[in-house]
Amino acid sequence: MILGIEIGGTKLQLGVGDGDRAHFEAFERYDVKPELGAAGILSQIKEAGRSLCDRFDIQRVGFGFGGPVDGAAGRVITSHQIDGWTDCALVEWVRDTLDVPASLGNDCDCAALAEARYGAGQGHRTVFYITVGTGVGGGLVVEQRVHGTDRPAVAEIGHLRPGLLADDHHATVESLASGWGIAATARAALTNEPVRIQDQLLPRGRPALTEADRADLLERCGGDANSLTTLMIGEAAAAGNASARKILRTGTDTLGWAIAQMTAIVAPDVVVIGGGVSLMGDELFLNPIREAVSRYIFPPLADACVFTNPQLGEEVVVHGAIALGAQDIR
């Protein structure tokens, strides 16, 4: 059995499986207490991990960590949410604490591996996974192996620069297409901020708001534009707010452009698009992305790739961590 562990900024999830299918023999979830830092999470892993190791014949631990890692060295590079993880020798810690060998991967790479092996990419040779949430991350799986784990970064579709004018390091796909980026575009429109570099990258510039649509958005955030979220924008769009739909299209068009560029180079069989922002549904999210991809894609590849939703839900990173651990003992 393999123990898969997802370490995030708000949650810690542990699951036990054999790595042959998306099935848990046991699954546990804990809330993370950010004020306790990495030490608090390690304490939780120690207690829960020992209990699971006592119950099951755990041969290896697989980690999906929410931040950059050096998988080959078994070390966390850093966390952008929780203090205390910088240059943490996590694999060595597990070996010393649980007396079990371990494998370490980035959470997005683990999600990509899980969807390729058990989910929407099952049966396909090349799968590109994209998660759209606070940021935009990517993972590339070729023949059920995560590509580029020995490189400083790989598959970072969110850090593509959308166009020749994007010579500022803040001007990324992520800055327009992530949940944070979509909300930032809406706030800029609501408050009439000076034109941003991101606005200059949009073919039609920053969307203009009608007075009725502006009033609707402000009502949803209690009159405080800084409190406006992408969830609120999605709800407004679903209720018929045309300006909110235009704001969402700045994100989906940008991501569609990025997917088209990636497809021209990688030519994946399947592109799986998940993350919190994707939960607003096909009408507001996936279908507009498909339309944008069709505008920008290299024509010979137009019908050679499937664009789809993920299948494995909130446990996807744990499934991927188990798959990562299983690979390393075979």
FENSULLIN-V359038 format. One line per field, one symbol per residue. phi: phi as a letter, one per 40 degrees, with the letter a starting at -180 (. if undefined). A space follows every 50 residues. Layout:
# FENSULLIN-V359038
phi=???
This chain:
# FENSULLIN-V359038
phi=.bccbbbbcbabbbabacgcacabcaabbbccbdccgcdccccccdcccc cccccbcccabbbbbcicbbcccgbccabcbbcgcdfccccccccccbfb cabbbccccccccccccbbccdgbcbbbbbbbadbbbaabbbfgbccgcc bdaagcccbccchccccccccbddcbbcdcccccccccccbfdddcdccc ccdbgcccbcccccccccccbggbdcccbcdcccccccchcccccccccc ccccccdcccccccccfccbbbbbgdcccchcccbccccdccdccbccdc bdbbacbaccbbgccdccdcccccccdcbb
